[in-house]
Amino acid sequence: MSAGPAESTSAAEGTSVAEGTPAVEVPPAAPASAFRALYDVIVRLRAPGGCPWDREQSPLSLRGDLIEETYECVEAIDGKDPAHIREELGDLYLLVTMISYMHQQEGAFTVADVLDGIAEKLIRRHPHVFGETTVKDSAEVLENWARIKVEQEGRKPKDSVLDQVSRGLPPLDRAFKLQKKAAKTGFDWPDLEGVIAKIREELEETRAVLDTRQSPQGEPQGGAKPSDTAEALEGELGDLLFSVVNLCRYLNVDPSVALQRTNAKFERRFKRVEEKMKASGRELGPENFALMDSYWEEAKREEPGRGA
C-alpha cells in the first residue's frame, strides 16, 4: 500500500527503499525535516482555507512555471551565485513537490511514492555502487543503465534509437539530443570541417530562397505564392539552426546553455545602449541606429573578457 502523507519522507530518512536492496545510510545532516517542513507548507496552501491561487492550480497549469524555473536555475548556475542558485533550486523543489502532492490529492500516487520510486531506480541502475557489478568508465555505466531499463524494468525496446528522445522537450534541446543519439550509432561527420561545410551549405540555401522570393517589382517569382516561399524559408532556416546545433554537439557545447548565455549578454549590452541613449537625449529608433550601434560597441569594450 502506498504511504500516506505522514510517511512522505521515508526515502529522505534513509529507510530501506526496495526489498532485496541494501538500505542507504544517510549522512547525519540529511534534510528530512527540512523537506517535511516544505511538504507541510504545501499541504496547508492546498487545504480548505489555504491560498485561493494555490488551490486553483493543477499539474497542467504549472507546466510553464516548471520550465521557466528550470531555466532560471540554469541562469543562476551560470552566474555562479550561491544565494541565487539556492533560491532557484528552492523554487524547483516547490513545484516538483506541489505537483506530486496534487496527484496525491487525486489518489493517483503519493509524494512518498515519487521519492521511493526515484531512490529505488537509482539503486537498481547503479549496481556498480550498490551491488557487485564492476565498470571501467562512465560509458559502461550508461550501457548498463540502458540494459537495466529493458531487462529488469521491462521497458519495451524502442523501435528507433530516436524514440528515446522525449517529444516534450523544447525544439532546441530535442535537436541536440536527437543528434547525440544518431551520432552514437556512427551516423556522424568524420571531422569538424564537414560540420562547418554543412552550415555553409544551409546558409547558401537560405540565401537562395531569399534571392528568389521576390522579383524586382516586389512580386513572387515563378508564380509562387507568398505562403510557399515563407514555408520554404522556414524550412531552410530550420535546417540552418539544426546544423548550428550539430556544431555545438560536435564541440561538446550544450546549445541551450550557450544560447542562454548569449541572451544574457545581449540583454546586458542592450540595456547599456538604452542608458546611453537616454543620457544623450536621443530616442531609440531606426533613424538613430548608427548611434545605438556605436554605444553597443562601447558596451562590448567595457566588458571584461568581451566577445562578439
PAZAPA-4460 file (N, C-alpha, C; in steps of 0.05 Angstrom, whole numbers, plus 32768, in hexadecimal, padded with zeros to 4 digits):
% residues 308
    n_x    n_y    n_z   ca_x   ca_y   ca_z    c_x    c_y    c_z   seq   type   mol
   8011   7FE8   8000   8000   8000   8000   8012   8019   8000     1      M     A
   8009   802D   7FF2   8018   8045   7FF1   8019   8053   800C     2      S     A
   802F   8060   8011   8032   806F   802A   8020   8087   802A     3      A     A
   8015   808F   8041   8005   80A7   8043   8016   80BF   8048     4      G     A
   8009   80D6   804B   8017   80EF   8050   802B   80EE   8066     5      P     A
   8024   80E1   807C   8036   80E0   8093   804F   80D0   808D     6      A     A
   804F   80C0   8078   8066   80AF   8072   8075   80BA   8059     7      E     A
   8070   80D3   8051   807A   80DD   8038   8098   80E1   8038     8      S     A
   80A5   80E1   804F   80C2   80E5   8050   80D2   80CC   8054     9      T     A
   80C5   80B4   8050   80D2   809B   8056   80EC   8098   8046    10      S     A
   80EC   809F   802C   8104   809D   801C   811A   80B0   8026    11      A     A
   8111   80C8   802C   8125   80DC   8035   8131   80D4   8050    12      A     A
   8122   80C5   8060   812D   80BE   807A   813F   80A6   8079    13      E     A
   8142   8099   8062   8155   8084   805F   814B   8069   8065    14      G     A
   8131   8063   8065   8127   8048   8069   812C   8038   8050    15      T     A
   812A   801D   8053   812E   800C   803C   8119   8012   8027    16      S     A
   8122   8016   800E   810F   801F   7FF9   8107   8009   7FE6    17      V     A
   8113   7FF2   7FE7   810B   7FDC   7FD6   8112   7FC1   7FE2    18      A     A
   8100   7FAE   7FE2   8105   7F94   7FED   811D   7F87   7FDF    19      E     A
   8130   7F7E   7FED   8147   7F70   7FE1   815D   7F83   7FDA    20      G     A
   815A   7F9D   7FE0   816F   7FB0   7FDB   8179   7FBB   7FF5    21      T     A
   8192   7FC3   7FF7   819C   7FCC   8011   8191   7FE8   8018    22      P     A
   818D   7FEC   8032   8184   8006   803B   819B   801A   8037    23      A     A
   8194   8033   802F   81A8   8047   802A   81AC   8057   8044    24      V     A
   81C5   8058   804D   81CC   8067   8065   81CD   8084   805E    25      E     A
   81BB   8094   806A   81B9   80B0   8065   81CB   80BF   8079    26      V     A
   81DA   80D3   806F   81EB   80E2   8081   81DA   80EF   8097    27      P     A
   81E6   80F6   80AE   81D7   8102   80C5   81C8   811B   80BD    28      P     A
   81D2   812A   80AA   81C6   8144   80A3   81B0   8140   808D    29      A     A
   81A6   8128   808A   8191   8123   8075   817A   8137   807A    30      A     A
   8170   8143   8064   815C   8158   8066   813F   814E   8068    31      P     A
   813B   8138   8077   8120   812D   8079   810D   8141   8086    32      A     A
   8115   814D   809C   8103   8160   80AA   80FE   8178   8099    33      S     A
   8112   8181   808A   810E   8199   8079   80FA   8193   8063    34      A     A
   80FC   817A   8057   80E9   8173   8042   80CD   8171   804E    35      F     A
   80CC   8165   8066   80B1   8162   8073   80A5   817E   8077    36      R     A
   80B5   8191   807E   80AB   81AC   8083   809F   81B8   8069    37      A     A
   80AD   81B3   8053   80A3   81BC   8039   8089   81AE   8032    38      L     A
   8089   8194   8036   8071   8184   8031   8059   818F   8041    39      Y     A
   805D   8194   805B   8048   819E   806C   803D   81B9   8062    40      D     A
   804F   81CA   8059   8047   81E4   804F   8035   81E0   8036    41      V     A
   803D   81CE   8024   802D   81C9   800C   8012   81BE   8013    42      I     A
   8011   81AB   8026   7FF7   81A0   802F   7FE5   81B7   8039    43      V     A
   7FF0   81C9   8048   7FE1   81DF   8053   7FD7   81F1   803D    44      R     A
   7FE8   81F7   802A   7FE0   8209   8014   7FC9   81FD   8003    45      L     A
   7FC9   81E2   8000   7FB5   81D4   7FF0   7F9C   81CD   7FFF    46      R     A
   7F9C   81D0   801A   7F86   81C8   802A   7F6F   81DC   8029    47      A     A
   7F57   81D4   8031   7F41   81E8   8033   7F49   81FE   8046    48      P     A
   7F45   8216   803E   7F4E   822D   804E   7F6A   8235   8048    49      G     A
   7F77   8226   8035   7F92   822D   802D   7F93   8244   8019    50      G     A
   7FA7   8244   8008   7FA9   8259   7FF4   7F97   8254   7FDC    51      C     A
   7F85   8267   7FD5   7F74   8263   7FBE   7F83   825E   7FA4    52      P     A
   7F99   826C   7FA0   7FA8   8268   7F87   7FB4   824C   7F86    53      W     A
   7FC1   8243   7F9C   7FCD   8229   7F9C   7FB8   8213   7F99    54      D     A
   7FA1   8217   7FA5   7F8C   8203   7FA3   7F81   8200   7F87    55      R     A
   7F83   8216   7F77   7F78   8216   7F5C   7F8B   8208   7F48    56      E     A
   7FA5   8205   7F50   7FB8   81FA   7F3D   7FB5   81DC   7F39    57      Q     A
   7FC0   81D3   7F23   7FC0   81B7   7F1C   7FDB   81B0   7F0F    58      S     A
   7FE1   8196   7F0C   7FFA   8190   7EFE   7FFC   819C   7EE3    59      P     A
   7FE6   819E   7ED5   7FE6   81AA   7EBA   7FED   81C8   7EBC    60      L     A
   7FE1   81D6   7ECF   7FE5   81F3   7ED1   8001   81FA   7ED9    61      S     A
   800F   81E7   7EE6   802A   81ED   7EF0   8040   81E4   7EDD    62      L     A
   8039   81D9   7EC6   804D   81D0   7EB3   8060   81E6   7EAB    63      R     A
   8054   81FD   7EA3   8065   8213   7E9A   8077   821D   7EB0    64      G     A
   806D   821E   7EC9   807D   8227   7EE0   8095   8214   7EE4    65      D     A
   8090   81FA   7EE0   80A5   81E6   7EE4   80BC   81EB   7ED0    66      L     A
   80B5   81F0   7EB7   80C9   81F5   7EA2   80D7   820F   7EA8    67      I     A
   80C8   8224   7EAF   80D4   823E   7EB4   80E8   823D   7ECB    68      E     A
   80DF   8230   7EE1   80F1   822F   7EF9   810A   821F   7EF3    69      E     A
   8107   820A   7EE2   811F   81FB   7EDB   8133   820C   7ECD    70      T     A
   812A   821C   7EBA   813D   822E   7EAC   8148   8243   7EBE    71      Y     A
   8138   824D   7ED1   8142   8261   7EE4   8158   8254   7EF6    72      E     A
   8154   823B   7EFC   8168   822D   7F0C   8182   822A   7EFD    73      C     A
   8180   8223   7EE3   8197   8221   7ED2   81A6   823C   7ED0    74      V     A
   8197   8251   7ECE   81A2   826C   7ECD   81B2   8272   7EE7    75      E     A
   81A6   826A   7EFE   81B4   826E   7F18   81CD   825F   7F19    76      A     A
   81CD   8246   7F0F   81E5   8235   7F10   81FA   8242   7EFE    77      I     A
   81F2   824C   7EE7   8205   8259   7ED5   8212   8271   7EE3    78      D     A
   8202   8280   7EF3   820B   8297   7F00   821D   8291   7F19    79      G     A
   821E   8277   7F21   822E   826E   7F37   8229   827E   7F50    80      K     A
   820F   8284   7F55   8207   8293   7F6C   81F8   8280   7F7F    81      D     A
   8206   8277   7F94   81FA   8263   7FA6   81DF   826B   7FB1    82      P     A
   81DB   8284   7FB9   81C2   828C   7FC5   81AC   828B   7FB0    83      A     A
   81B1   8292   7F97   819E   8291   7F82   8198   8274   7F7B    84      H     A
   81AC   8263   7F7A   81A9   8247   7F74   8197   823A   7F89    85      I     A
   819C   8240   7FA2   818C   8235   7FB8   816F   823D   7FB5    86      R     A
   816A   8256   7FAE   814E   825F   7FAB   8140   8251   7F94    87      E     A
   814E   824F   7F7D   8141   8242   7F66   813D   8224   7F6A    88      E     A
   8150   8217   7F77   814C   81FB   7F7E   8134   81F7   7F90    89      L     A
   8130   820A   7FA2   8118   820A   7FB4   80FF   820C   7FA4    90      G     A
   80FF   821D   7F8F   80E7   821F   7F7E   80E1   8205   7F70    91      D     A
   80F6   81F7   7F67   80F2   81DD   7F5A   80E7   81C8   7F6E    92      L     A
   80F3   81C8   7F86   80E9   81B5   7F9A   80CB   81BA   7F9F    93      Y     A
   80C4   81D4   7FA1   80A8   81DB   7FA6   8096   81D0   7F90    94      L     A
   809D   81D5   7F77   808C   81CC   7F61   808A   81AE   7F5F    95      L     A
   80A1   81A0   7F61   80A1   8183   7F5F   8091   8177   7F76    96      V     A
   8094   8181   7F8E   8085   8177   7FA5   8067   817D   7FA3    97      T     A
   8061   8195   7F9A   8045   819C   7F98   8037   818C   7F82    98      M     A
   8044   8188   7F6C   8037   8178   7F56   8034   815B   7F60    99      I     A
   8047   8150   7F6F   8045   8135   7F7A   802D   8134   7F8E   100      S     A
   802B   8149   7F9F   8015   8149   7FB2   7FFA   814B   7FA5   101      Y     A
   7FF8   815A   7F8F   7FDF   815B   7F80   7FD6   8140   7F77   102      M     A
   7FE9   812F   7F6E   7FE2   8114   7F66   7FDA   8103   7F7E   103      H     A
   7FE7   8109   7F95   7FE0   80FB   7FAE   7FC3   8102   7FB5   104      Q     A
   7FBB   811B   7FB3   7FA0   8123   7FB9   7F8C   8115   7FA7   105      Q     A
   7F94   810F   7F8E   7F82   8102   7F7B   7F82   80E4   7F7F   106      E     A
   7F94   80D9   7F90   7F95   80BD   7F94   7FA5   80AD   7F80   107      G     A
   7FB4   80BB   7F6F   7FC3   80AE   7F5A   7FDD   80A1   7F65   108      A     A
   7FEB   80B0   7F76   8003   80A6   7F84   8009   80BA   7F99   109      F     A
   801C   80B4   7FAB   8022   80C6   7FC1   803E   80D3   7FBC   110      T     A
   8043   80E7   7FCC   805E   80F3   7FCB   8073   80DE   7FD3   111      V     A
   806C   80CE   7FE6   807F   80B8   7FEF   8085   80A5   7FD8   112      A     A
   8070   80A0   7FC7   8074   808E   7FB0   8089   809A   7F9D   113      D     A
   8088   80B4   7F9A   809B   80C1   7F88   80B7   80BF   7F93   114      V     A
   80BA   80C4   7FAD   80D5   80C3   7FB9   80DF   80A6   7FBA   115      L     A
   80CE   8094   7FC2   80D6   8078   7FC3   80DD   806E   7FA7   116      D     A
   80CD   8076   7F94   80D2   806C   7F78   80ED   8075   7F6D   117      G     A
   80F4   808E   7F72   810E   8097   7F67   8125   808B   7F76   118      I     A
   8122   8087   7F91   8137   807A   7FA0   813B   805D   7F97   119      A     A
   8125   804F   7F93   8127   8033   7F89   8134   8032   7F6E   120      E     A
   812C   8045   7F5D   8137   8045   7F42   8156   804A   7F42   121      K     A
   815E   805D   7F53   817B   8063   7F54   818B   804B   7F5E   122      L     A
   8180   803D   7F72   818E   8025   7F7D   818F   800F   7F68   123      I     A
   8178   800B   7F5A   8176   7FF6   7F46   8189   7FFB   7F2F   124      R     A
   818B   8014   7F27   819A   801B   7F0F   81B8   8021   7F15   125      R     A
   81C0   801E   7F2E   81DC   8022   7F35   81E6   8009   7F43   126      H     A
   81E5   7FF2   7F36   81EF   7FD9   7F43   820D   7FDA   7F48   127      P     A
   821B   7FEB   7F3B   8238   7FEE   7F40   823D   7FFD   7F5A   128      H     A
   8229   800A   7F65   822B   8018   7F7F   821E   8008   7F95   129      V     A
   8205   7FFD   7F90   81F6   7FF0   7FA4   81F6   7FD1   7FA1   130      F     A
   8204   7FC7   7F8D   8206   7FAA   7F89   8222   7FA2   7F83   131      G     A
   8225   7F8B   7F75   823F   7F80   7F70   824A   7F85   7F54   132      E     A
   823A   7F94   7F43   8243   7F99   7F28   825B   7FAC   7F28   133      T     A
   826D   7FA8   7F15   8284   7FBA   7F12   8282   7FC7   7EF6   134      T     A
   828A   7FDF   7EF4   828B   7FEE   7EDB   82A6   7FFB   7ED8   135      V     A
   82AE   7FFF   7EBF   82C8   800C   7EBA   82C6   802A   7EB5   136      K     A
   82AF   8034   7EAC   82AC   8050   7EA7   828F   8058   7EA6   137      D     A
   828A   8072   7EA2   826F   807D   7EA2   825F   8072   7E8A   138      S     A
   826D   806D   7E74   825F   8062   7E5D   8252   8047   7E63   139      A     A
   8260   8037   7E72   8254   801D   7E7A   823D   8020   7E8E   140      E     A
   823F   8035   7E9E   8229   803B   7EB1   820F   8040   7EA0   141      V     A
   8212   8050   7E8B   81FB   8057   7E7B   81F0   803E   7E6C   142      L     A
   8202   802C   7E63   81FA   8014   7E56   81EA   8002   7E6A   143      E     A
   81F3   8000   7E82   81E5   7FF0   7E96   81CA   7FFC   7E9C   144      N     A
   81CA   8017   7E9E   81B1   8026   7EA3   819B   801E   7E8F   145      W     A
   81A3   801F   7E75   8190   8019   7E5F   8187   7FFC   7E60   146      A     A
   819A   7FE9   7E66   8193   7FCD   7E67   8181   7FC7   7E7F   147      R     A
   8186   7FD3   7E96   8175   7FCE   7EAD   8158   7FD7   7EA8   148      I     A
   8155   7FED   7E99   813A   7FF7   7E93   812A   7FE1   7E85   149      K     A
   8137   7FD2   7E73   8129   7FBE   7E63   8127   7FA4   7E72   150      V     A
   813E   7F9A   7E7D   813F   7F7F   7E89   8132   7F7D   7EA4   151      E     A
   8135   7F92   7EB5   812B   7F90   7ED0   8111   7F9F   7ED4   152      Q     A
   810D   7FB5   7EC5   80F5   7FC5   7EC8   80E0   7FBF   7EB4   153      E     A
   80E6   7FAE   7EA0   80D2   7FA6   7E8D   80CB   7FBC   7E79   154      G     A
   80DC   7FD0   7E76   80D7   7FE5   7E63   80D9   7FD8   7E46   155      R     A
   80C6   7FDF   7E36   80C7   7FD4   7E1B   80DD   7FE2   7E0B   156      K     A
   80EE   7FD2   7DFE   8103   7FDF   7DEE   80F6   7FF1   7DD9   157      P     A
   8103   8008   7DD4   80F8   801B   7DC1   80FD   8011   7DA5   158      K     A
   80EA   8017   7D93   80ED   800F   7D77   8104   801E   7D6A   159      D     A
   8108   8036   7D74   811E   8047   7D6A   812D   8053   7D81   160      S     A
   8147   8057   7D7E   8156   8064   7D94   814C   8080   7D99   161      V     A
   8140   808C   7D84   8136   80A7   7D87   811C   80A8   7D98   162      L     A
   810F   8091   7D9B   80F6   8090   7DAB   80FC   8095   7DC9   163      D     A
   8116   8093   7DD0   811E   8098   7DEC   811E   80B5   7DF3   164      Q     A
   811C   80C7   7DDF   811D   80E3   7DE4   8100   80EE   7DE7   165      V     A
   80FA   80FA   7DFD   80DF   8103   7E03   80D6   8118   7DEF   166      S     A
   80BD   8115   7DE6   80B1   8129   7DD4   80A8   8142   7DE3   167      R     A
   80A9   8141   7DFE   80A1   8158   7E0E   80B8   816C   7E12   168      G     A
   80D0   8166   7E09   80E6   8178   7E0C   80E2   8191   7DFB   169      L     A
   80ED   81A8   7E03   80EE   81BF   7DF1   80FD   81B8   7DD8   170      P     A
   80F6   81C3   7DC1   8102   81BB   7DA7   8121   81BC   7DA7   171      P     A
   812D   81D0   7DB3   814A   81D2   7DB3   8156   81BB   7DC2   172      L     A
   814B   81B5   7DD9   8156   819E   7DEA   8151   8184   7DDC   173      D     A
   813A   8181   7DCF   8133   8168   7DC1   8146   8163   7DAA   174      R     A
   814C   8178   7D9B   815E   8176   7D84   8179   816C   7D8E   175      A     A
   8183   8177   7DA4   819C   8170   7DAF   819D   8152   7DB7   176      F     A
   8188   8149   7DC4   8187   812D   7DCD   8183   811A   7DB6   177      K     A
   8173   8122   7DA2   816F   8110   7D8B   818A   810C   7D7D   178      L     A
   819A   8121   7D7A   81B4   811E   7D6D   81C7   810D   7D7D   179      Q     A
   81C6   8110   7D98   81D7   8100   7DA9   81D1   80E2   7DA6   180      K     A
   81B7   80DC   7DA6   81AE   80C0   7DA2   81B8   80B5   7D87   181      K     A
   81B4   80C5   7D72   81BC   80BC   7D58   81DA   80B8   7D56   182      A     A
   81E9   80CA   7D63   8206   80C8   7D62   8210   80AF   7D6F   183      A     A
   8202   80A6   7D84   820B   808D   7D92   8209   8075   7D80   184      K     A
   81F9   8076   7D6B   81F7   805F   7D59   820C   8061   7D43   185      T     A
   821C   8076   7D43   8231   807A   7D2E   8228   808D   7D19   186      G     A
   820F   8097   7D1B   8205   80A9   7D06   820F   80C5   7D0E   187      F     A
   8227   80CC   7D07   8233   80E5   7D0F   8249   80ED   7CFB   188      D     A
   824F   8107   7CFB   8264   8111   7CEA   827F   8107   7CF3   189      W     A
   8291   80FF   7CE0   82AB   80F5   7CE8   82BD   810A   7CF4   190      P     A
   82B8   8124   7CED   82C9   8139   7CF7   82B9   8153   7CF9   191      D     A
   82C5   8167   7D06   82B8   8180   7D0B   82B2   818F   7CF1   192      L     A
   82C4   818C   7CDD   82C0   819B   7CC4   82A6   8194   7CB6   193      E     A
   829E   817A   7CB9   8285   8172   7CAD   826D   8180   7CBA   194      G     A
   826E   8184   7CD4   8259   8191   7CE2   8257   81AE   7CDA   195      V     A
   826E   81BC   7CD8   826F   81D8   7CD0   8266   81DB   7CB3   196      I     A
   826E   81C8   7CA2   8266   81CA   7C86   8247   81C7   7C83   197      A     A
   823B   81B7   7C95   821E   81B4   7C94   8210   81CE   7C9C   198      K     A
   821B   81DC   7CAF   8210   81F6   7CB7   8211   8209   7C9F   199      I     A
   8228   820A   7C92   822B   821B   7C7A   8217   8214   7C65   200      R     A
   8213   81FA   7C61   8200   81F1   7C4D   81E4   81FA   7C53   201      E     A
   81DC   81F6   7C6C   81C1   81FE   7C74   81BD   821D   7C73   202      E     A
   81D2   822C   7C79   81D1   8249   7C77   81CD   8252   7C5A   203      L     A
   81DB   8244   7C48   81D8   824B   7C2C   81BC   8244   7C22   204      E     A
   81B1   822E   7C2B   8196   8226   7C23   8182   823A   7C2E   205      E     A
   8187   8244   7C46   8175   8259   7C51   8177   8272   7C40   206      T     A
   818F   827A   7C39   8193   8291   7C28   8186   828E   7C0D   207      R     A
   8186   8276   7C02   817A   8271   7BE8   815C   8276   7BE9   208      A     A
   814F   826D   7BFF   8132   8272   7C03   812D   8290   7C04   209      V     A
   813E   829E   7C13   813B   82BB   7C15   813E   82C9   7BFA   210      L     A
   8151   82C0   7BEA   8156   82CC   7BD0   8140   82C8   7BBD   211      D     A
   8132   82B2   7BBF   811C   82AC   7BAC   8101   82B2   7BB7   212      T     A
   8100   82BC   7BCF   80E6   82C0   7BDC   80D5   82D5   7BCE   213      R     A
   80E2   82EB   7BC4   80D4   8300   7BB7   80E2   8309   7B9E   214      Q     A
   80D2   8312   7B8B   80DC   831E   7B73   80E4   833B   7B78   215      S     A
   80F2   8349   7B66   80F8   8365   7B6A   80DF   8376   7B6F   216      P     A
   80C8   836D   7B66   80B0   837D   7B6A   80A2   8376   7B84   217      Q     A
   80AF   8364   7B93   80A4   835D   7BAD   808F   8347   7BAD   218      G     A
   808D   8339   7B96   8079   8323   7B94   8088   8308   7B94   219      E     A
   807C   82F4   7BA0   8088   82D9   7B9F   808E   82D0   7B83   220      P     A
   80A5   82C3   7B7F   80AD   82BA   7B64   80A2   829E   7B5F   221      Q     A
   80A0   8298   7B45   8099   827D   7B3D   807D   8274   7B44   222      G     A
   806B   8287   7B4A   8050   8280   7B51   804D   8275   7B6E   223      G     A
   8063   8277   7B7D   8062   826C   7B98   8051   827E   7BAA   224      A     A
   8042   8272   7BBC   8033   8281   7BD0   8045   828A   7BE6   225      K     A
   803E   82A1   7BF2   804E   82AB   7C09   8050   8296   7C1F   226      P     A
   803A   8287   7C23   803A   8272   7C38   804E   825C   7C32   227      S     A
   8051   8256   7C17   8064   8241   7C0F   8081   824A   7C16   228      D     A
   8087   8262   7C10   80A3   826C   7C15   80A8   826F   7C33   229      T     A
   8093   8277   7C41   8096   8279   7C5E   809B   825D   7C6B   230      A     A
   808E   8249   7C61   8092   822E   7C6B   80AE   8224   7C64   231      E     A
   80B6   822A   7C4B   80D1   8222   7C43   80E7   8230   7C54   232      A     A
   80E3   8249   7C5A   80F6   8258   7C6A   80F6   824C   7C87   233      L     A
   80DF   8246   7C91   80DD   823A   7CAC   80EC   821F   7CAC   234      E     A
   80E9   8210   7C97   80F7   81F6   7C95   8115   81F9   7C94   235      G     A
   811F   820C   7C85   813C   8210   7C82   8148   821B   7C9C   236      E     A
   813A   822D   7CA9   8144   8238   7CC2   8144   8222   7CD7   237      L     A
   8130   8210   7CD7   8130   81FA   7CE9   8149   81E8   7CE4   238      G     A
   814F   81E3   7CCB   8166   81D3   7CC4   8180   81E0   7CCE   239      D     A
   8181   81FB   7CCB   8199   820A   7CD3   819C   8208   7CF1   240      L     A
   8186   820C   7D00   8188   820A   7D1D   8190   81EE   7D26   241      L     A
   8185   81DA   7D19   818B   81BE   7D1F   81A9   81B9   7D1B   242      F     A
   81B4   81C5   7D06   81D1   81C1   7D00   81E2   81CF   7D14   243      S     A
   81DA   81E6   7D1E   81E9   81F4   7D32   81E8   81E5   7D4D   244      V     A
   81D1   81D9   7D53   81CF   81C8   7D6B   81E2   81B0   7D68   245      V     A
   81E5   81A6   7D50   81F7   818F   7D4C   8214   8197   7D51   246      N     A
   821B   81B0   7D4A   8236   81BA   7D4F   823A   81BB   7D6D   247      L     A
   8226   81C5   7D7C   8228   81C6   7D99   822D   81AA   7DA4   248      C     A
   821D   8196   7D9B   8220   817B   7DA4   823C   8171   7D9E   249      R     A
   8246   8176   7D86   8260   816C   7D7E   8276   8177   7D90   250      Y     A
   8272   8190   7D99   8286   819D   7DAA   8280   819A   7DC8   251      L     A
   826D   8188   7DCF   8265   8183   7DEB   825C   819C   7DF9   252      N     A
   824C   81AC   7DEB   8240   81C4   7DF6   8221   81C0   7DF6   253      V     A
   8215   81C4   7E0D   81F8   81C2   7E0E   81EC   81DB   7E02   254      D     A
   81DD   81D8   7DEC   81D3   81F0   7DDE   81C0   8201   7DEE   255      P     A
   81AF   81F4   7DFF   819D   8204   7E10   81AC   8215   7E24   256      S     A
   81C1   8209   7E30   81D1   8219   7E43   81E0   822F   7E34   257      V     A
   81EA   8229   7E1D   81F9   823D   7E0D   81E6   8254   7E05   258      A     A
   81CE   824D   7DFD   81BB   8262   7DF5   81B1   8272   7E0D   259      L     A
   81AD   8265   7E23   81A5   8273   7E3B   81BA   8288   7E43   260      Q     A
   81D3   8280   7E40   81EA   8292   7E47   81EA   82AA   7E34   261      R     A
   81E5   82A5   7E1A   81E4   82BB   7E07   81CC   82CD   7E0C   262      T     A
   81B5   82C1   7E13   819E   82D1   7E19   81A4   82E5   7E30   263      N     A
   81B1   82DB   7E44   81B8   82EC   7E5B   81CC   8302   7E53   264      A     A
   81DE   82FA   7E41   81F2   830E   7E38   81E4   8324   7E27   265      K     A
   81D2   831B   7E15   81C3   832F   7E05   81B2   8341   7E17   266      F     A
   81A5   8336   7E2A   8194   8346   7E3C   81A5   835B   7E4B   267      E     A
   81BC   8352   7E55   81CD   8364   7E64   81D7   837B   7E53   268      R     A
   81E0   8374   7E3B   81EB   8389   7E29   81D5   839C   7E1F   269      R     A
   81BD   8391   7E18   81A8   83A2   7E0E   819E   83B5   7E23   270      F     A
   819D   83AC   7E3C   8195   83BE   7E52   81AA   83D5   7E55   271      K     A
   81C3   83CF   7E4F   81D7   83E4   7E50   81D3   83F8   7E39   272      R     A
   81CB   83EE   7E22   81C4   8400   7E0C   81AD   8412   7E14   273      V     A
   8199   8406   7E20   8182   8416   7E29   818A   842D   7E3C   274      E     A
   819C   8426   7E4E   81A5   843A   7E62   81B4   8450   7E54   275      E     A
   81C5   844A   7E41   81D5   845E   7E33   81C4   846F   7E21   276      K     A
   81B0   8463   7E14   819E   8472   7E03   818E   8486   7E14   277      M     A
   8185   847D   7E2C   8175   848E   7E3D   8186   84A5   7E47   278      K     A
   81A0   849F   7E4E   81B2   84B4   7E57   81B8   84C9   7E41   279      A     A
   81B8   84C0   7E28   81BE   84D2   7E12   81A6   84E2   7E09   280      S     A
   818E   84DB   7E13   8176   84E9   7E0C   816B   84E0   7DF1   281      G     A
   8175   84C9   7DE6   816C   84C0   7DCC   8158   84A9   7DD0   282      R     A
   8146   84A6   7DBD   8131   8491   7DBE   813B   8478   7DB1   283      E     A
   8132   8461   7DBC   8137   8447   7DAF   8127   8446   7D95   284      L     A
   8133   843E   7D7F   8125   843D   7D66   8138   8439   7D4F   285      G     A
   812D   842F   7D38   813F   8429   7D21   814E   8441   7D17   286      P     A
   8143   8459   7D1B   8151   8471   7D12   816B   8476   7D22   287      E     A
   816D   846A   7D3A   8185   846D   7D4A   8195   8453   7D4D   288      N     A
   8191   8442   7D39   819F   8428   7D3B   81BD   842B   7D3D   289      F     A
   81C9   843C   7D2D   81E6   843F   7D2E   81F0   8446   7D4A   290      A     A
   81E2   8458   7D57   81EA   8460   7D72   81E6   8449   7D86   291      L     A
   81D0   843A   7D83   81CB   8423   7D94   81E0   840E   7D90   292      M     A
   81E8   840A   7D77   81FC   83F6   7D71   8217   83FE   7D7D   293      D     A
   821D   8418   7D7D   8236   8421   7D89   8236   841D   7DA7   294      S     A
   821F   8421   7DB4   821C   841C   7DD0   821F   83FE   7DD7   295      Y     A
   8214   83EE   7DC4   8217   83D0   7DC7   8234   83C8   7DC8   296      W     A
   8243   83D4   7DB5   8260   83CD   7DB4   826E   83D7   7DCD   297      E     A
   8265   83EE   7DD8   8271   83F7   7DF1   826B   83E4   7E08   298      E     A
   8252   83DA   7E08   824A   83C7   7E1D   825B   83AE   7E1C   299      A     A
   8261   83A5   7E03   8272   838D   7E00   828E   8392   7E0B   300      K     A
   8299   83AA   7E05   82B4   83B0   7E0E   82B6   83B3   7E2C   301      R     A
   82A0   83BB   7E38   82A0   83BF   7E55   829F   83A5   7E65   302      E     A
   8297   838F   7E58   8295   8375   7E66   82AF   8367   7E68   303      E     A
   82B5   835B   7E7F   82CD   834B   7E81   82CA   8331   7E71   304      P     A
   82DF   8329   7E64   82DD   8310   7E54   82C9   8312   7E3E   305      G     A
   82C7   832A   7E32   82B2   832F   7E1E   82B4   831C   7E06   306      R     A
   829D   8317   7DFA   829C   8307   7DE1   8289   8315   7DCE   307      G     A
   8283   8307   7DB7   8272   8313   7DA3   8256   8315   7DAD   308      A     A
***
